[in-house]
Amino acid sequence: MARGGFTSRELLVVVVAICVVAAMVVPADDLARRRAKDFSCASVMRRSLLGVALFNEDHPGGLWNHMPKCPYWGKQWQYPWTDTPHALYDGGTHMWAEGRSQGSYWRGYLLDGGYADVGVLGCSYASYEEKPFYSSYNTHQGDQKATFDSVDFRRRPAFVWYGPGSYSADNVSDYSGGNLMGRLEGPAGDYRSKGPLLTCPQVCTVLAVVKQFEPSHRPEWSKGEVTPFKLMPYAENVGFSDGSVKFYENENGGTFEPK
């Protein structure tokens, strides 16, 4: 005689099987979603790099991150920086804003010249419209048409500049919350050979005695204050002077040399 329905043991086996499959599918789905957002940000960064290339076609000296009225615009920092004419002019202000890339002047030049739209000049992975946001490289600079309080800045935190005008990769990483390892003298990237120009930011979400940064692509990796910044976890796209973009991540933190 045929029986009807399932026994409790059979039902239990089915439920366990469903749970096992779900446990396998959900993490894979989350990973696929994260990778899709990583890829989307890379596409945004490529459009930024296209804007840089278009700017450079019209300006033989190329795009620099110097203040609009800086009398040493287009002239690289010398070493040690404290002994250069640039430093004697207004070294403290210019070293922080230009040499350590805490001012995003490069964005203003691309925006004012119509070489790129504000929507492609920052990391698109996570929005900070409803979260604390204190990244120093997003402060208002000159004629940028956007301030750190604007929706455009908070929705897409500005990429960090490692190109011409910065003192060195080491200085930008040390003072702007990055993990790049590169030359101790001279910008990490220039237009003579392939090198990094842009990275996604380490976003500052707590600004107090204890600062807290998080990787914009993996905010869940935030570990509170980590000193020096180079020991923080990182997950970011890096844009190169040849227009290419590559993704790097390490939850354990440390430095890396993008190639």
MARVEX-264007 format. One record per atom (N, C-alpha, C): x, y, z; residue in three letters. Coordinates in steps of 0.1 Angstrom, whole numbers, padded with zeros to 4 digits, always signed. Example, Ala and Ser with C-alpha at 12.3 -4.5 7.8 and 13.67 -1.06 7.14 Angstrom:
2
+0132-0057+0078ALA +0123-0045+0078ALA +0132-0033+0078ALA +0128-0022+0071SER +0137-0011+0071SER +0129+0000+0079SER 
END
This chain:
259
+0008-0012+0000MET +0000+0000+0000MET +0009+0012+0000MET +0006+0021-0009ALA +0014+0034-0011ALA +0012+0043+0001ALA +0022+0048+0006ARG +0020+0058+0018ARG +0019+0072+0012ARG +0013+0081+0020GLY +0012+0095+0015GLY +0021+0104+0024GLY +0027+0115+0017GLY +0035+0124+0025GLY +0048+0119+0028GLY +0056+0128+0036PHE +0069+0125+0041PHE +0070+0122+0056PHE +0079+0114+0059THR +0081+0112+0074THR +0089+0124+0079THR +0089+0126+0092SER +0095+0137+0098SER +0110+0136+0095SER +0116+0124+0095ARG +0130+0123+0092ARG +0133+0127+0078ARG +0125+0124+0068GLU +0127+0128+0054GLU +0126+0143+0053GLU +0116+0149+0060LEU +0115+0164+0060LEU +0127+0171+0065LEU +0132+0165+0076LEU +0144+0170+0082LEU +0156+0170+0073LEU +0157+0159+0066VAL +0168+0158+0056VAL +0167+0168+0045VAL +0155+0171+0040VAL +0152+0181+0030VAL +0155+0195+0035VAL +0151+0198+0047VAL +0154+0211+0053VAL +0169+0213+0054VAL +0176+0203+0059VAL +0191+0205+0061VAL +0197+0207+0047VAL +0193+0200+0037ALA +0198+0201+0023ALA +0196+0215+0018ALA +0184+0221+0021ILE +0181+0234+0016ILE +0190+0244+0023ILE +0192+0242+0036CYS +0201+0251+0044CYS +0215+0251+0039CYS +0220+0239+0036VAL +0234+0238+0031VAL +0235+0245+0018VAL +0226+0243+0009VAL +0226+0250-0004VAL +0225+0265-0003VAL +0216+0270+0006ALA +0215+0284+0009ALA +0228+0290+0014ALA +0235+0282+0023ALA +0247+0287+0029ALA +0258+0288+0019ALA +0257+0280+0008MET +0267+0281-0003MET +0264+0292-0013MET +0251+0295-0015VAL +0247+0304-0025VAL +0248+0318-0020VAL +0244+0321-0008VAL +0243+0335-0003VAL +0257+0341-0003VAL +0267+0335+0003PRO +0281+0341+0002PRO +0285+0344-0013PRO +0282+0334-0021ALA +0286+0336-0035ALA +0279+0347-0042ALA +0267+0349-0038ASP +0259+0360-0043ASP +0264+0374-0038ASP +0268+0374-0025ASP +0274+0386-0019ASP +0287+0389-0026ASP +0295+0379-0029LEU +0308+0381-0035LEU +0306+0387-0050LEU +0296+0381-0057ALA +0294+0385-0070ALA +0289+0400-0070ALA +0281+0404-0060ARG +0276+0418-0059ARG +0288+0427-0057ARG +0297+0423-0048ARG +0308+0432-0045ARG +0317+0433-0057ARG +0320+0422-0064ARG +0328+0423-0076ARG +0322+0432-0087ARG +0309+0431-0088ALA +0302+0439-0098ALA +0304+0454-0094ALA +0303+0458-0081LYS +0305+0472-0077LYS +0320+0476-0079LYS +0329+0466-0077ASP +0343+0469-0079ASP +0346+0473-0094ASP +0339+0465-0102PHE +0341+0467-0117PHE +0334+0480-0121PHE +0323+0483-0115SER +0316+0496-0119SER +0325+0508-0115SER +0331+0507-0103CYS +0340+0518-0099CYS +0352+0519-0109CYS +0357+0508-0113ALA +0368+0508-0123ALA +0364+0515-0136ALA +0352+0513-0140SER +0347+0520-0152SER +0347+0535-0150SER +0342+0539-0138VAL +0342+0553-0135VAL +0356+0559-0135VAL +0365+0552-0129MET +0379+0557-0128MET +0385+0558-0142MET +0382+0549-0151ARG +0387+0550-0165ARG +0382+0562-0172ARG +0370+0567-0168ARG +0365+0579-0174ARG +0372+0591-0168ARG +0377+0590-0156SER +0385+0601-0150SER +0398+0601-0157SER +0404+0590-0160LEU +0417+0589-0167LEU +0416+0594-0181LEU +0404+0592-0187LEU +0402+0597-0200LEU +0402+0613-0200LEU +0395+0618-0189GLY +0395+0632-0188GLY +0409+0638-0186GLY +0418+0631-0179VAL +0432+0635-0177VAL +0439+0635-0191VAL +0437+0625-0199ALA +0443+0624-0212ALA +0438+0635-0221ALA +0426+0638-0220LEU +0420+0649-0229LEU +0426+0663-0224LEU +0428+0665-0211PHE +0434+0677-0206PHE +0448+0678-0211PHE +0455+0667-0210ASN +0469+0667-0214ASN +0471+0670-0229ASN +0461+0666-0237GLU +0462+0669-0252GLU +0462+0684-0254GLU +0455+0692-0246ASP +0454+0706-0247ASP +0464+0714-0239ASP +0471+0707-0230HIS +0481+0713-0221HIS +0493+0705-0221HIS +0503+0708-0228PRO +0515+0700-0230PRO +0522+0696-0217PRO +0521+0705-0207GLY +0527+0702-0194GLY +0520+0691-0186GLY +0508+0688-0190GLY +0500+0678-0183GLY +0493+0683-0171GLY +0484+0675-0165LEU +0476+0679-0153LEU +0485+0677-0141LEU +0485+0688-0133TRP +0492+0687-0120TRP +0482+0691-0109TRP +0485+0687-0096ASN +0476+0690-0085ASN +0482+0702-0077ASN +0485+0713-0085HIS +0490+0725-0078HIS +0478+0735-0078HIS +0479+0744-0068MET +0469+0754-0066MET +0469+0763-0079MET +0457+0768-0083PRO +0456+0777-0095PRO +0466+0788-0095PRO +0468+0795-0084LYS +0477+0807-0084LYS +0491+0804-0078LYS +0494+0791-0077CYS +0507+0787-0072CYS +0518+0792-0082CYS +0528+0800-0078PRO +0538+0805-0087PRO +0548+0794-0092PRO +0547+0782-0086TYR +0555+0771-0090TYR +0547+0760-0097TYR +0536+0764-0103TRP +0527+0755-0110TRP +0535+0748-0121TRP +0534+0735-0121GLY +0541+0727-0131GLY +0556+0724-0128GLY +0560+0728-0116LYS +0574+0725-0112LYS +0574+0715-0101LYS +0581+0704-0102GLN +0581+0694-0092GLN +0589+0698-0080GLN +0584+0693-0068TRP +0591+0696-0056TRP +0606+0691-0056TRP +0614+0698-0050GLN +0628+0694-0049GLN +0631+0688-0035GLN +0642+0682-0033TYR +0645+0675-0020TYR +0658+0680-0013TYR +0657+0682+0000PRO +0645+0681+0008PRO +0635+0693+0005PRO +0623+0691+0007TRP +0613+0701+0003TRP +0614+0714+0011TRP +0619+0713+0023THR +0620+0725+0032THR +0630+0735+0026THR +0639+0731+0017ASP +0649+0740+0012ASP +0646+0745-0001ASP +0634+0742-0007THR +0631+0746-0021THR +0624+0760-0021THR +0625+0768-0032PRO +0618+0780-0033PRO +0603+0779-0031PRO +0598+0768-0035HIS +0583+0765-0033HIS +0580+0765-0018HIS +0588+0759-0010ALA +0586+0758+0004ALA +0588+0772+0011ALA +0597+0779+0006LEU +0600+0793+0012LEU +0588+0802+0009LEU +0581+0800-0003TYR +0570+0808-0006TYR +0558+0806+0003TYR +0554+0794+0005ASP +0543+0791+0014ASP +0543+0776+0016ASP +0554+0771+0021GLY +0556+0756+0022GLY +0546+0748+0030GLY +0543+0753+0042GLY +0534+0746+0050GLY +0521+0743+0043GLY +0514+0753+0038THR +0501+0752+0031THR +0502+0744+0019THR +0512+0747+0011HIS +0514+0740-0002HIS +0518+0725-0001HIS +0526+0722+0009MET +0530+0709+0011MET +0519+0700+0015MET +0510+0705+0023TRP +0498+0697+0027TRP +0489+0695+0016TRP +0485+0707+0010ALA +0475+0707+0000ALA +0479+0700-0014ALA +0492+0703-0018GLU +0497+0698-0030GLU +0505+0686-0029GLU +0516+0687-0021GLY +0526+0677-0020GLY +0520+0664-0014GLY +0510+0665-0005ARG +0504+0654+0002ARG +0490+0651-0004ARG +0486+0658-0014SER +0474+0656-0021SER +0461+0657-0012SER +0462+0666-0002GLN +0450+0668+0006GLN +0441+0679+0000GLN +0445+0685-0011GLY +0436+0693-0019GLY +0434+0687-0032GLY +0421+0686-0037SER +0418+0680-0049SER +0417+0689-0061SER +0428+0697-0063TYR +0428+0707-0074TYR +0427+0701-0088TYR +0432+0689-0089TRP +0431+0682-0102TRP +0417+0680-0107TRP +0408+0678-0097ARG +0393+0677-0100ARG +0388+0690-0106ARG +0392+0701-0100GLY +0387+0714-0104GLY +0392+0717-0118GLY +0404+0714-0122TYR +0408+0717-0136TYR +0401+0709-0146TYR +0397+0696-0143LEU +0390+0688-0152LEU +0375+0693-0153LEU +0370+0697-0142LEU +0356+0702-0142LEU +0355+0715-0149LEU +0363+0725-0146ASP +0363+0738-0152ASP +0365+0738-0167ASP +0374+0728-0171GLY +0377+0727-0185GLY +0367+0719-0193GLY +0358+0713-0186GLY +0348+0704-0193GLY +0354+0691-0198GLY +0365+0686-0191TYR +0371+0674-0195TYR +0365+0662-0189TYR +0358+0664-0178ALA +0351+0653-0171ALA +0340+0658-0162ALA +0330+0650-0160ASP +0319+0654-0151ASP +0321+0650-0137ASP +0315+0657-0127VAL +0318+0654-0113VAL +0315+0640-0110VAL +0305+0634-0117GLY +0301+0620-0114GLY +0312+0610-0116GLY +0322+0613-0123VAL +0333+0603-0126VAL +0346+0606-0119VAL +0346+0615-0109LEU +0358+0619-0103LEU +0360+0614-0089LEU +0352+0603-0086GLY +0353+0597-0072GLY +0348+0583-0072GLY +0351+0576-0061CYS +0348+0562-0060CYS +0333+0560-0059CYS +0327+0551-0067SER +0313+0549-0067SER +0308+0537-0059SER +0318+0531-0052TYR +0314+0518-0045TYR +0304+0521-0034TYR +0307+0531-0025ALA +0298+0533-0013ALA +0295+0548-0013ALA +0282+0551-0009SER +0278+0565-0007SER +0279+0568+0007SER +0283+0581+0010TYR +0284+0586+0023TYR +0274+0597+0026TYR +0263+0597+0018GLU +0253+0608+0020GLU +0247+0608+0034GLU +0246+0596+0040GLU +0240+0595+0053GLU +0249+0590+0064GLU +0262+0591+0061LYS +0272+0587+0071LYS +0282+0598+0073LYS +0289+0597+0085PRO +0300+0607+0088PRO +0311+0606+0077PRO +0316+0618+0074PHE +0326+0618+0063PHE +0335+0630+0065PHE +0348+0627+0067TYR +0357+0638+0070TYR +0370+0638+0062TYR +0370+0631+0051SER +0382+0629+0043SER +0388+0643+0039SER +0400+0645+0043SER +0406+0659+0041SER +0408+0662+0026SER +0410+0652+0017TYR +0412+0654+0003TYR +0399+0658-0004TYR +0388+0658+0004ASN +0375+0662-0002ASN +0371+0677+0002ASN +0380+0684+0009THR +0377+0698+0012THR +0376+0706+0000THR +0369+0717+0001HIS +0367+0726-0010HIS +0380+0733-0014HIS +0383+0733-0027GLN +0395+0738-0032GLN +0393+0747-0044GLN +0394+0760-0042GLY +0393+0770-0053GLY +0380+0769-0060GLY +0381+0767-0073ASP +0369+0768-0082ASP +0363+0754-0085ASP +0363+0745-0076GLN +0360+0731-0079GLN +0345+0728-0081GLN +0336+0738-0078LYS +0322+0737-0079LYS +0316+0727-0070LYS +0323+0722-0060ALA +0318+0712-0051ALA +0325+0713-0038ALA +0318+0711-0027THR +0325+0711-0014THR +0323+0697-0007THR +0329+0695+0004PHE +0328+0682+0010PHE +0314+0679+0015PHE +0306+0690+0017ASP +0292+0688+0021ASP +0283+0685+0009ASP +0287+0687-0003SER +0278+0685-0014SER +0274+0670-0016SER +0263+0668-0023VAL +0259+0655-0026VAL +0269+0648-0035VAL +0274+0655-0044ASP +0284+0648-0054ASP +0296+0643-0046ASP +0301+0650-0037PHE +0313+0646-0029PHE +0309+0634-0020PHE +0298+0635-0013ARG +0294+0625-0004ARG +0290+0612-0011ARG +0284+0613-0022ARG +0280+0601-0030ARG +0292+0594-0036ARG +0302+0602-0040ARG +0314+0596-0046ARG +0326+0602-0041ARG +0332+0597-0030PRO +0344+0604-0024PRO +0355+0605-0034PRO +0361+0616-0034ALA +0371+0619-0045ALA +0383+0609-0045ALA +0387+0605-0057PHE +0399+0597-0058PHE +0411+0605-0053PHE +0421+0597-0048VAL +0433+0604-0042VAL +0443+0605-0054VAL +0449+0616-0055TRP +0459+0619-0065TRP +0473+0615-0061TRP +0480+0607-0070TYR +0494+0603-0068TYR +0503+0608-0079TYR +0497+0617-0088GLY +0504+0621-0100GLY +0513+0633-0097GLY +0516+0640-0108PRO +0525+0652-0108PRO +0519+0663-0098PRO +0528+0668-0091GLY +0524+0678-0081GLY +0525+0673-0067GLY +0524+0660-0065SER +0525+0653-0052SER +0540+0652-0049SER +0544+0652-0037TYR +0558+0651-0033TYR +0563+0637-0035TYR +0556+0627-0030SER +0560+0613-0032SER +0549+0604-0028SER +0549+0592-0033ALA +0539+0582-0029ALA +0539+0580-0014ALA +0551+0580-0008ASP +0552+0578+0007ASP +0545+0589+0014ASP +0546+0602+0010ASN +0540+0613+0017ASN +0525+0613+0016ASN +0520+0610+0004VAL +0506+0610+0001VAL +0499+0599+0010VAL +0506+0587+0010SER +0500+0576+0018SER +0501+0579+0033SER +0511+0584+0038ASP +0513+0587+0052ASP +0503+0597+0057ASP +0500+0607+0049TYR +0492+0618+0054TYR +0477+0618+0049TYR +0474+0611+0038SER +0461+0610+0033SER +0454+0597+0035SER +0460+0588+0042GLY +0454+0575+0045GLY +0454+0566+0034GLY +0466+0562+0029GLY +0467+0553+0018GLY +0477+0542+0021GLY +0478+0532+0012ASN +0487+0521+0014ASN +0497+0519+0003ASN +0498+0528-0007LEU +0507+0527-0018LEU +0522+0528-0013LEU +0530+0519-0019MET +0544+0520-0016MET +0550+0524-0030MET +0559+0534-0029GLY +0565+0538-0042GLY +0578+0546-0039GLY +0582+0555-0048ARG +0594+0563-0047ARG +0593+0572-0035ARG +0604+0574-0028LEU +0604+0583-0017LEU +0606+0598-0022LEU +0610+0599-0034GLU +0612+0612-0040GLU +0605+0612-0054GLU +0597+0622-0056GLY +0589+0623-0069GLY +0576+0616-0068GLY +0566+0620-0077PRO +0553+0614-0076PRO +0553+0599-0080PRO +0543+0592-0075ALA +0542+0578-0079ALA +0540+0576-0094ALA +0533+0585-0100GLY +0530+0584-0114GLY +0532+0597-0121GLY +0537+0596-0134ASP +0539+0608-0142ASP +0534+0603-0156ASP +0537+0612-0166TYR +0533+0609-0180TYR +0544+0604-0189TYR +0555+0602-0183ARG +0567+0597-0191ARG +0567+0581-0192ARG +0561+0575-0181SER +0561+0561-0181SER +0548+0557-0173SER +0545+0544-0174LYS +0533+0539-0167LYS +0535+0540-0152LYS +0525+0547-0145GLY +0526+0548-0130GLY +0512+0551-0125GLY +0510+0549-0112PRO +0497+0552-0106PRO +0494+0567-0105PRO +0482+0571-0110LEU +0478+0585-0108LEU +0467+0586-0098LEU +0458+0577-0097LEU +0446+0578-0089LEU +0444+0565-0081LEU +0439+0566-0069THR +0434+0555-0061THR +0421+0558-0055THR +0413+0548-0052CYS +0401+0550-0043CYS +0405+0554-0029CYS +0397+0561-0022PRO +0402+0567-0009PRO +0400+0557+0002PRO +0408+0559+0013GLN +0405+0554+0026GLN +0397+0565+0032GLN +0384+0562+0035VAL +0375+0573+0039VAL +0375+0575+0054VAL +0377+0587+0059CYS +0377+0590+0073CYS +0363+0592+0078CYS +0359+0583+0087THR +0345+0583+0092THR +0344+0588+0107THR +0355+0590+0113VAL +0356+0595+0127VAL +0368+0605+0127VAL +0365+0617+0131LEU +0375+0627+0132LEU +0376+0633+0146LEU +0385+0627+0154ALA +0386+0631+0168ALA +0400+0628+0172ALA +0402+0627+0185VAL +0416+0623+0190VAL +0420+0610+0184VAL +0410+0601+0183VAL +0412+0588+0176VAL +0405+0589+0162VAL +0413+0588+0151LYS +0407+0589+0138LYS +0404+0575+0133LYS +0393+0573+0126GLN +0390+0560+0120GLN +0388+0561+0105GLN +0395+0553+0098PHE +0393+0552+0083PHE +0388+0538+0080PHE +0382+0538+0068GLU +0377+0525+0063GLU +0380+0524+0048GLU +0383+0512+0043PRO +0384+0511+0028PRO +0371+0513+0021PRO +0370+0522+0012SER +0358+0526+0005SER +0351+0514-0001SER +0359+0504-0006HIS +0353+0492-0012HIS +0349+0481-0002HIS +0355+0481+0010ARG +0351+0471+0020ARG +0350+0478+0034ARG +0340+0486+0035PRO +0338+0494+0048PRO +0337+0485+0060PRO +0333+0472+0058GLU +0332+0463+0070GLU +0345+0459+0075GLU +0356+0462+0068TRP +0369+0459+0073TRP +0375+0469+0082TRP +0368+0480+0085SER +0373+0491+0094SER +0377+0485+0107SER +0388+0489+0112LYS +0393+0484+0125LYS +0396+0495+0135LYS +0390+0506+0133GLY +0393+0517+0142GLY +0406+0524+0138GLY +0412+0531+0147GLU +0425+0538+0143GLU +0436+0528+0142GLU +0443+0529+0131VAL +0455+0521+0129VAL +0467+0530+0125VAL +0478+0529+0133THR +0489+0538+0130THR +0501+0530+0127THR +0509+0532+0117PRO +0506+0543+0107PRO +0495+0538+0097PRO +0490+0548+0089PHE +0479+0544+0080PHE +0482+0533+0071PHE +0495+0531+0068LYS +0498+0521+0058LYS +0496+0507+0063LYS +0493+0505+0076LEU +0490+0492+0081LEU +0475+0489+0080LEU +0467+0498+0075MET +0452+0496+0074MET +0449+0486+0063MET +0438+0479+0064PRO +0433+0470+0053PRO +0430+0479+0041PRO +0431+0474+0029TYR +0429+0482+0017TYR +0421+0473+0007TYR +0412+0480+0000ALA +0405+0474-0011ALA +0401+0486-0020ALA +0408+0487-0032GLU +0407+0499-0040GLU +0411+0496-0054GLU +0406+0504-0063ASN +0410+0505-0077ASN +0422+0514-0078ASN +0432+0512-0086VAL +0443+0520-0089VAL +0443+0524-0104VAL +0443+0536-0107GLY +0443+0541-0121GLY +0457+0545-0125GLY +0461+0540-0137PHE +0475+0543-0141PHE +0475+0554-0153PHE +0487+0559-0155SER +0488+0570-0165SER +0486+0565-0179SER +0486+0552-0182ASP +0483+0547-0195ASP +0468+0544-0197ASP +0460+0548-0187GLY +0445+0546-0188GLY +0440+0533-0182GLY +0449+0524-0178SER +0445+0512-0173SER +0441+0513-0158SER +0433+0503-0153VAL +0428+0503-0139VAL +0430+0489-0134VAL +0435+0487-0121LYS +0436+0474-0116LYS +0432+0474-0101LYS +0425+0463-0096PHE +0420+0463-0083PHE +0430+0456-0073PHE +0431+0461-0061TYR +0440+0455-0051TYR +0432+0454-0038TYR +0434+0444-0031GLU +0428+0443-0017GLU +0435+0433-0008GLU +0435+0437+0005ASN +0441+0429+0015ASN +0435+0432+0028ASN +0427+0423+0034GLU +0421+0426+0046GLU +0431+0427+0058GLU +0442+0421+0057ASN +0452+0421+0067ASN +0460+0434+0067ASN +0459+0442+0056GLY +0465+0455+0056GLY +0480+0454+0052GLY +0486+0466+0052GLY +0500+0467+0048GLY +0501+0475+0035GLY +0513+0475+0029THR +0515+0483+0017THR +0516+0474+0005THR +0514+0481-0007PHE +0516+0474-0019PHE +0521+0483-0030PHE +0528+0478-0039GLU +0534+0486-0050GLU +0526+0482-0063GLU +0517+0491-0067PRO +0509+0488-0079PRO +0517+0488-0092PRO +0515+0478-0100LYS +0522+0476-0113LYS +0512+0472-0123LYS 
END
